[in-house]
C-alpha cells in the first residue's frame, strides 16, 4: 500500500510534533540556572514520575511531577515553581520540521490530533503548529489516555462519522513506542514511527517499553512528507 492511499493521519502531538523535552529543560534552566542536575538525569527522573500509578491528567500532572523530582535533584520545590512547569507548555516549541511538514501533509490528508494532553494545552500546541488540523481530539474528549485502546476506538468513531473513513484509511503517526506504536499495531492500525530520539542515547522523557516494529519508520516528520510526495 502506498502512503498516498491513506485518507486520514492521526497524530500524537507531545514528543512527535512538540518538543516537550526541550520545553521542560528550558523551563528547568530558567528557574534553576545554577542547578547541577544534567538534562538526562532530569528527564529520567521526570519519566519515572510520569510512569507512577498516581499520575493524573496531562499536563496538569506536571505539577505533581515537579514536586516528585525536585527534592532529590536539589531543585526549588514550591507550588509556584511546580505550577510554572505546567504553564510552560504554552511556550514549548515545535520540532524544526513540524510546521512545514504538516502543511505539506495537509494538502493530501485529513489531519487529526490524538493527544494525551488536555484541551487547554492542545489549544496552545495547535497555535504553535500553525493550526493545521481538521479535527482536534484530546484526552478530555476520549476520557482516557493512550495506550488505552478506547482512545483509538473513539478517534476512529469520530473520523468515520465526520468523513466516512475506515480504519484501513488511517495512518497513525507517533513517537512513543509505549503510548502509541505498540497498542496501535496490536489493534491492526497502520503505524508510522517518528523516532525523534534516533541520534540520542536513552529514552529521555518518554516512558520506556518493549520495541514494536512499525509499518513505517522515519526519523523526522519531514521524512514522512518526503516519502508521501515521492509516492512511496
N, C-alpha and C positions, 0 to 999 in steps of 0.2 A: 504494500500500500504506500502510495506517495504521500508525503507530508501535505501536499496541496489538496488531497482528498478530504481532509478534515474540515469541519464546519465551525467548530467552537473550541477555543482554547481556554481551559480553566487554569488559573494561576494561584499558586502560593505567592504571597506578597513579601512577608518579612523574611529576609535571607535569600530570596530569589530575585526580587526586584528592588527591595530597600535594603541598604547595608546597615543592618541593626548592630552588628559588631562595631563598625566604625562609629556609629552614632553613640553607642554606650561608652566606648572608650574616650570619645571626645568629651562627653559629659564627665566621666571619671577624672580626666586631666584638668577640667575646668574647676571642679570643686575640691580636688586634692592634688594640686600641681606638684607637690613635693613627696607624694606617696611613693614608697619603694616597690610596690607591687608591679609585676610585669603584666603586659597585656594578656599573655597566655594564662597566667595564674588567675587574673580577674575573670577571664572568660570561662575558665574551668570551674571556678567557684560559682559563677552565675549558672552555668549549665547544670551543676549538681542541685542548686537551689530550685531551678525550674522543674527538675525531674522529681522533686519532692511530692509525695502523695497529697500534701496540703495545698498544692498550687491552685491559685484561683484564676479568674478570667484575665486574659492578657489584653492590654499591657498594664491594667490596674495592679496585677500581681508583681510588677516591678518594684513597688514599694516594699512588699514583703521580702523580695529577693535581696534588696539592698540591706535591709535590717539583718538578713540571714548571713550575708557575706562580710559586711563591713567590720565587725569586731575582730575577726580572725585576720583580716588583711590590714588592720591599722587605719581604717578609713573613718572619716567623720560619720557618726551614726545618730542623726537627728531625723525627726519626722519631715522637716522641711527639705533636707537633702534627699531623703528617700522619695518624697513626692516629686522632687525635681527630676529624678531619673524617669519616673513615669511620664512627666510632662515633656521631657526632652524628645519624645517621639515626633513631636511637631517639627523638629529640626533634623531628624535623621535623613541622611542623603540617599538618593537613588544610586545604584551602581552606575558607573560612567556610560554604559551601553543601554541602560534600561529604557530611557525615554525614546530614543530614536528607534530602537528595535521594536518597541510596542507600536509606534507609528507605522512602521513597515508591516508588521503582522496584522494591524487593524485594517489594512487595505483589503485583506483577503478573508479574515476570520472574525467571528464574534468573539469578543474578549470578556471573560468573566473572572472576577476575583473569588477565591476560596481561601480566605484568610482566617487564622485563629485570633486575629485582633478584633477588638470591639469596634462598633460602627464609628464611634467618635475618633478613634485613631485611624481607621481606614479613610475617613474624610481627609485627614492630613496627608496620608500616603498617596491618595488619589490625586490631590493637588500637586504634590511633589513630582508625580509621574506624568503630569500634563493632562489628567482626566481622560485617559484613552479608553475606558472600559464601557462596554454596552450594558453590563449588569454588575452591581456591587453586592457581594454576599459576604457577610461577616459572621463571627460566632454568635452574635446576637440573633441573627436570622435563623441559623441552623440549630441553636440551643444546645450546641455541643462543639467540641474541638476535635480536629484531626489528631490522631488517626482513627477516630470513631467512624465506622462505616456509615453511620446515619448521616454524616455531613455530605458524603458523596451521593447518597440517595436523594437527599434534599436538593443538592445542586442539580442533579440530573432532572428531577421533577420541575425545577424552576426553568431550566433552559429548554426542556422538552415542551413545557406548557407555553412558553413565550414564542418559540420558533419552530417547534416540531422536530428538533434534532434528537437523535437516539444516542445511546452510549457509544455506538460504533463511530459516531461523528465527532467524538470528543477526544482531544489530546490533553492530558493533564501535565502541566509544566511546573516543576518544583525543584528545590534544592535539597530538602530534608529527606534523607532516607527513612528516618523514624516517623515523621508526621505524614509523609506523602507517598514516597516511592513504594515502600513495602506493601502498604494497605491497598493502594490503587492497583498494583499488579495482582494482589490476591482477589480483588473484585473484578478482574478482567478488563480494567480500563487501560487503554494505551497510554504509556507514560514516557515523559521526556525529563531526564535528569539534567539539571543545570548545576554542574559541580563547581560552585563558586570558590571553594577552597582547594582546588586542584593543585595549586602551587604552594600550599601551606601545610605545615605539619598539624596533625591532630584534628579534632572536630570543632575547635573554637567554642562558640556559644550554642551549638546545635546538639540536642540530645542524641547520644550515640545509640546505634542499633546495628543488627547484622546487615550486611550488604546485600541488596537486591539488585539484580541486573535489570536495567530499564529497557524499554523498546528503543529509545533514542537517548543519546548521551552527548552533551556538549559542555564546554567549559563556560560559555557566556551565552546570554540571550541573543547577542548579535550573530553568533554562530548558527543558532536556530533559524533566525531570519534569513541568513545567507543560504542555508540549506533549503528553505522553502522556496526562495526565489530561483534557486538552481534546479528546482524540480526533483529533488531527492525524495 
